[in-house]
């Protein structure tokens, strides 16, 4: 008996994100991992009090406004989303069946991505029927392009990120020479809350598309500058496109120092995890994968750093099968190499998780 569909019924009336149609459905603007919330800035006490009263009224209205924003898929729908597994070799078939290590996507809480964005979901069969790119003899390389300075004391290691992307996607990843934009390039602005410089993602997309190498599966810029997608948004972690196969993502907000806070112990490891997560999330969108609504997955949407931190590094069975189809890799070999990467980084929980998945693979039949 399948799990009943759970209806989430809260709309935030003052969040423009809830009415946008380009976040994942559009073939052009596929992903905006960030926040469209406009916070209070410095104003007179009277104006601040009026805004607080209006905000309280809006939140009250939000709490009493009911409509179906997200329907949690049932057990049968999650199982069906992986498609016909008998099309897969018997040796790897179990890796596309969910076990206890793949919990169903949680009911979204107030402020989470699915409270603001209607996500239709994308089954494997829908993905295969789409015009998503696939690796072939002509296009097999993922390119990373550093945009601006990457100070060793502040930025995650590009070499480690390249290794992780190559392991996760099982294809060649190359780092291009860094480009140092002019202070006035890519429509910069000062964020009214952090007072830090931000660059416009759409301007960067156009610049990248003109420089897409012939053998590129995709080209992604990485930067320590903060980003915004248009004037109505506060910030985004990253933004990518389907058709143009370009994207950009920022590591700026992964560093507590960005917010003038103390870094504390373990900040560098935490920043690297976050960078690996957004790198694989945004790159997967280049291959036509939509946000996942079936399981806890690296392809879940995130509306905040806290929500992103709670999501796993791994792809769920549905998204794993899509990636295998796009990149034509051996999932067993991929898991073996991911385990070695996790062990080298001392990410032992992730390494143990992969070990449990590999134990599901049946031994090969003895040769006759």
N, C-alpha and C positions, 0 to 999 in steps of 0.2 A: 504493500500500500504506500503510495507516494506521499511525500510531505505536502501539507496544504500550502497554497501560495499565500505569503504574508504581504499585506498591503501596507506600505509606509505612507503616511498621509500628513505631511507637513510641507508647506511651501513658505519660503522666506520672501515676502513681497518686495523687499528692497534690494534683493540680490539679482542684478541683471543676468547673472550666469544662468538662472533657471529658464530664461527665455531665449538663449542663444541656440542657433541650429548648426553651428559649424564645429562643435567641439570634437565629435568623433564620427558623426554621420556623414558630414560633408567629405567628398573625396579630396578636397584641397587642404582644409585646416582640420587636422585629425586630432590634435591633442594639445591641451593647455593644462599643464600640471601647475597649478598655482592658485592665487586668491584674487577674487574680484571684489572683495569687501573694502569699502571705503571707511577708514577709521577717522576719529575726531582729531582735528589739528588745533593749533593754538588760536583761540578766539576769545572774545570777552566773556566774563562769567554769565552774563544774561543770555548770550547766544548759545553758550555751551549748555546751559540749563534747558533752553528750549529744545536743543537737539537731543538731549538726554530724554526729555519727555516724549518727543516724537519717536525716538528709538524704542522706548518702553512700549509705546502704543503699537508700533509695528511688530514687536516681538509678541505682544498679546494677540494681535491679529494673526500672526503666524501660528500661534499655538491653537487657534480656533478655526483655521482654514484647512479644510479636508479635501484632498484629492489624491488619486493614485499616482504618486511620484515614482515608486519603484516596487515592482512585484518580484519577490524573491523566488527564483526558479525552484520547482519541485525536484524531488529525487529523480523522477523519470526524465525530466527536462535536462538535468545535469548529465545523466547517463547518455541520453540521446545526443547531447551536444558534441560528444567525441566522435560520432559517426560510426560506421560499420568497421569494427576492429578486426573482423576476419579478413579485411583487405591488407592487414599488416602481417609481417612474418610472425610465426608462432613464438619465436625466441624473444621478441620485444613486446608482444601484445599486452602483457600484464602491466607494462610501464604506462599504458594509456588508460588503465582502469584505476579509479580513485580508491585509495585505502584510507586508513585513519590519519595518515600524514597529509591529507588534502581535505581539510575541513571546508564545508560549504561556506560561501561568502556570508559574512555576518550581517545582521540587520543594521542598516546605517543609523548612526546617532546624529543628533543635532549638530550641524556644521560640517558633516562628512560630505564627500563628493557626491554620493548618490542622493543626498537631500537637495542638491542644487541642479543636478544634471540628469536628464532622462536618458538612460543607456538602454538600447534595444537588445544588446548582446549579439554575439556572432558565433554560430555553431561552426564546426569544422566543415560541414558540407557547404555552408554559405561562404565560408572563406575560400574553399577550393573552387567554387563557381565564380568568384570575383576575378578581377583583372590584376590581382596583386603580383608583384614581381617575384621571380624565382631565380635562384643562382643557376648559372649555366657557364659554358666555356668562355663566353665573352665578358660576363659580369660576375665576378666572384669576390671582389674586394670591398671591405668596409673602410672608409677613410675617416680619420679624425683630424681636425684642423684646430690647433690652439689659437684662440683669438685673444690677443693681448698677453700680458705678463702672467707667468705661472711661477711665483716665488716658491722655492723649495720648502720654506718654513711655513707656508700658508696653504699651498695647493696640494691636492692628491697627486700621487705619482702617475704621470702619463704612461710610463712603461708598464706599471701594474695594471692600469685600466686597459691598455692595449691587450695585455695577456688575458685578462678576464673576458673581454669581448670576444677574442679569438676562441677561447674555450667555450664560452656560453653559446656562441653561434656556429662554432665549428667551421670557420672560414678565415681567410687571411684578413688581417687588420693592419693598416699602415697609418703612421702618423706623418702628416704633411708638415712642411716648414711653417712655423708660426707666422701669423699676420698681426701687425701692430696697427690698429686703426687710429686715425686722427681723433682728437678729442671731440670734434664736431661730426664725426662719421656715424652712420646708423642711427640718426635722429635721437641723440642723447637727451635725457632730461634728468632733473634731480627729483628723487622720490620725496614726496612731501612729509613722510613719516620718518624714514631713516636718514634723509638728506644725503643719500649716496647716489652716485651716477647709475643710470639705467640706460640700456640700449634697446631699440625696437626690434623685435624678432622678425617681423615681416621684411624690414629693410635688410636684415642679415640673410634671410632666405633668398631674396633676389640676387644678392651678391654671390651666395654660394652656388646657386643654380647655374650661373654663368661660368663657374669653374669646376663643374662636375666632371671628373675624369672618365674617359671612355670605358674603362673596365670597372667602374664603381657600381656596386649594388646600391650604395648610398654614401652621402657625405654629411658628416655631422661636425659642427663647430662646438668647441668646449671653451668656456670662458670663466674668469673670476669676476667679471662684471655682472651686476644684477640685470634682469631683463623685464620687459613689459611688452604685451602684444598690441595694445591700443590704449588711448588716453583714459578710458574708463576703468582700466584694471590697475590694481595696486602693484602686482608683480606676477610673474610665472617662474617656475623652476625651469621649464623648457617648452619648446613648441616644435612640432615636426609636421611635414606634409606627406600625403600619400603619393601624389602624381609626380611631384618634382624630386622626390627622393633626397630631400635635404632637411636638416633640422639644426637646432642650436639648443644647448642647455647650459645652465650656470651652476657652479659649485659655491657661489658666494655665500648663500644663506646656510650652508652646511657648517660654517665656521662660527662659533659663538662670538668671536671678535668682530664679526660683521655688525652685531648688535651691541657692540661695546661691552660685552660680557667676558668674564674669565673663561678660559678654555677648559681648565680642569683636567683631571687624569682621563686618559682614553679618548680624548677628543679626536685625535688623528685617525685612530681606528674607526671610530664612528663616522667621521667624514668620508673615509674611504668606502665604507659600506654604503653610505648614502649615494656616493658618486657611482659606484658599481650598479646600484639599483636603478638610478635614473638613466644611466647609459644604456642598460639593456631594455628598459621600458621604452625609451624614445626610439631606439634602434628597431625594436620589434614593430613599432608603428610604421617604419619605413617599408616593412614587408607586408603591410596591409592588415595587421592584427588590430582589432578594436579593443577597447577596454573590456576586461573580463568581468562578467557578472555571475559566474558559476561557482567559483571556489576562491579561497584566499590565494592570491596569485600576484606575481610581480607586475602583471598587466592590470591590476585594479587601479582605478582612478584615485587621486589623492588631492584633497583640498587644503592640506596643511602639512607641515613637516611632521607633526605628531602622527597624523594619519598614515603618512608614508612610512614612518619608522615602524609602525605596527604591522606592515605588510611584509611578506617573505621575499627572499631573493630568488626563489625558484618559480618556474612556470608550472601551472597546473596541467593535468592531463590533456585538456582541450587545447590549451595554447602550445603545449609541447608538441602535440601532433601537427598543429599548424606550422610551427617552426621547422619540424622535420620535413614537412612537405615543401616548404619554401627553400630550405637550404640543403636538403637531400643528405642529411647526416645519419650516422649510426648512433642511436640514443644510448646504447650501452657504453660505447667508447666515450661519448660526451660526458656521461655521469662519472666514469672513471677519471677523466681528466679534471672535471670539476672538483672531485674529492681531493685530488692532489693539490689543486689550487687552494682550496679551503684549509687544508692541513698546513700548507706553507704560510698562510696568513694567520694561523692559529684560530681559525673559525671552526672550532671543533664540533659545535652543535650542527652546523651546516654539513660538515663532513660525515657525522653520524647519520644525519638525515639521508644523505646520498647512499651511504652503506645499506640502510634499510631498503631503499629502492632497488639497489642492485641485487639484494638477496631474493627479490621477487622474480628475477630472471631465471627460468629453468635451465639446467645444464644442457649443453648440446647433446644431441643423440649420438651414441657411439658409432663410429664408422664401421662399416662391414667389410 
